[in-house]
Amino acid sequence: MADKRKILITGATGGIGLLLEQRLMPDYDVVSHGRTPANDEQAKRLHKADLEDYDEVRGLMDGVEVVLHLAGQASPEAEWDEVVGPNIIGLRNALEAAREAGVRRFVFASSNHAMGMYDRDEDWPVYPHHLPRPDSLYGVSKVFGEALGRYYHDKFGMEFIALRIGWSTDDPLAADEELLHAMWLSSDDTEQVFRCAIEAEGVGYGLYYAISDNPNRRWDLTNTMLDLGYRPKDSVADLKDEKVVAGGKDSPDDWPEGS
């Protein structure tokens, strides 16, 4: 492990976290964090820490070069009491602990919901430089995370990359909703974009969409491709006859419910 870059994955027991843990372990010295292990094998290596307890979070950071921060409340339908602890206090603790430990780069799992009101109002295309328009308290917490990361970069020089993740699932056809299909992020592209975020050179701070190469996507990938070197390989069009809809098909009236 001495010649491998040490990375911490918070929230390694979730869907994306578990995928990244399994796929990155051959190439990195992976420290896995979470509460409830996904399987018996993960239980042997899992580090448990309450994100709202600074000392516990600080104990995860020694020797870590890059943090992949995926832990937190993940539902756009969550209420404030469900969001404030893990997504506000917990994120601040993770960033401060990373700063104190000398972590070089912090990769933050942001979300399309940081800009979700553009989707609700069908105000497309959406670019990373547009003003944030969260569609939920969960989305608000992601905007907070992006802003806090900006502060830690400007104030302390920490490299901070926010990936605005689309809809990460193995089976995009499980839901019959064009908007979700348009923002699908495949498992292989999930792995690729996080590897790019770990390895990209010359990035101090940035907001990047993370979506596969879907024909009806409305979210700009240009800086993800130029800055991080991301090249999406998958498309929902490979799985179904996905007709291009000029201007984008209308959004669900209850967006972001069920997303």
N, C-alpha and C positions, 0 to 999 in steps of 0.2 A: 504493500500500500504506500510505501514511502515515495514512490515516483508518480503517484496518482494525485490529481487535484482533489482536495477534500471539499465536498459540498454537503450542505444540510438541506433536507427536504422536510419542511414543516407540513403537517397534514398528509403524511405519506400513507395514511390508511384510507383516504378517499379515492375516488375513481381515477383521477388524473395522477394523484400522488403515488398510488400503487403502480400504475403503469410506468411512471418515470423511475420509480425505485427499481423495478425489475429490469428495465431496459438500460439504465445508466450504470448499474453496479459493475458490469464488466469493465468499464472504462474510467470510473471514478471511485474514490473512497467516499462512499455514501453514508451519511449519518441520517437515520430515519427517525422522525418524530411523529407522534400521534397518541391518541387515547386508547382506542380499542383496536387491536391488531386484526387485520383482515383474514389472517390464516395462522396456523401454528408455526410455520417457518418464519413469518414476519415477527411473531411474538418473541423470538429468540434475539432479535436485534433491535427491537423498537425502544426508543427513548421516550419516556412519558414525561411531559411537562405541561403545567397549566399556563397558558399564554398570559393570563392575567396576573401571574406571579413572576415579577421581574427576575428574581434570583434563580428560579427554575429555568427560565428562558436563557439567561446568561450562561448557565451551565452547559448549554448545547453548543455554544459558539467557539470554544477553544480550538484553534488551528484551522477553522473553516475559512475557505477563500471565497466561496460563492454560496449565498442562501437562495433557495427556491422556496418562496413563501406562498404556500397553498392553503394553510390552515385558516379556519374561520367559518362563520355562518355562510352558507352557500345558497340560500333560498331567496329569490326576489319577492317572496310573499311574507318574509319574516317581519316581525314587529320590532320596535326599537329596542326593547329589553333583550331581544335575542341577538341583536346586531352589535350593541355598544360594547359589550365585554370582549368577545373574540375579535371583532373587526376594527374597533377603534383602540381600545386599551391594549389588546393583544398585539396589534400591529405596531403600535408605538413601542411597546416593550421589545419586540423583535428587532426593530430598527436601532433602538438605543443599545441593546445588547450587542448587535452586530458592530455598531460604531465602536463601542468600548473594547471589543475583542479584535478590532482591526480588520474586519471582513472587507474585502475589496469591492465586491459587487452584490447587490440585492436585486433579485428578480421577483417581481410582485405579480401574482396572478390577479390581474384586474378583470374586467368583464365588459361585455357589450352593453350591460345594463347601466354603465356609467354614462352612456349616450342614448339610452333607450327611448327617451321622449322623441328623438328624431325618428325612431322606428314607429312609435305610436302614431305620430303625425304624418308619417310617410314623407318626411323631409329629407330626401336623399339626393345625391350621395353624401356619405359622412366621412370626414377626413380627421386625422388625429389632431389637427390644430384647431378644430371647431371648439367652441365653448362647451363645457360639460353640460349635459342635460339628463341627469339620472331619472330613471323611471320608477324608483322604489327606494326604500331606506337602505336596502342592500346596495343598490346602485350609488346612493349617497356615500356609503362607507367606502366604496371603491374610488370615488372621486377624492375623498379624504385621503386615502392611501396614496394616490398619485401626487397630491399636493404635499403630503408629509415627506414623500420620497424626494420631491423637488427641494424641499428645505434641507434634508440631510445631504443632498448632493451639493447645493449651493453653500451651505454652512460648513460642512465637514469634508467635502470632496468624495463622498461615497458614490460609486457608480450605481445607478438605479435604472432598471428597465421594467416598465409596466407592460404586460401582455394583456391586451383586451380580448379575452378568449371568447370565441363564438359559442357554438353548441357542440361540446365534445361528447361523442357517443360512438359506440361500435356500430350501431344500427340506426342510421338516420331515417330509415323507412318505417320505424316503429311509430313515428308521429306523422300524421298527414297534414302538415302545415308548411306552406311554401316558405314563409319567413325563416323558420328553423332550418329548412333544407338549405336556404341561401347562406346561412351563417354556420353551417356544419364545419367542424374541425375533426378530421379523422384521427385515429390513434397514431398512425405513422407520422402524420403531419404535426400532431401534438408533440411527439418525441423530437421531431426535427426542429420545431421552432424553439423549444426549450434548450436543445443542444446549441442552436445558434445564439441564444441569449447568454448561455454560459461562455461561449468561445469568442464571440464577436469582439474585435479590437476597435479602439478609438471611440467607444460609446460612453459618454458621461451620464447623460440622462435622456430618456426617450419614452414616448407612448407609441405602442405598436399594436395594430390589429393582428389577431391570430385566427385565421380562417382558411379552409381549404380552397381549392381552385374551382369554386362553384359558379355556374354561368350567371346566376341572378344575384350575386353578392352586391351589396350597396356600400361596402366599407373598404376604404382604400388601403391597399397593402404595399404601396410604393416604398415607403420608408422602411417597412419590415424587410423588404427584399433588398434594398440598397444598403441600409445600415447593418442589418443582421445577416444578410446572405441567405435569407429564407426563400425556398423555392417549393411551393406546395405541389405535391405529387398526385393527390387524390381529388376527386370531384364527385358530387352527388349524381352528376350526369352519367357517371360510369355505372350507377346502380339502377337508374330509372330513366325514362324518357322525360327529361327536364326541359321544357320549352322555355326559351328566353322570353321574359315578359318586359316589354318596353316600359321603363319607368318604375318597375317593380310592382308585384301584385299587392293589392290592398292588405294592410295589417289587420290582425284580429281586433275586434272592438274592445276586448278585455285585456289587451296586452299591458303588462307582462304576465298576467296570470297563466299558470300552466307552463311557463317557459323554463 
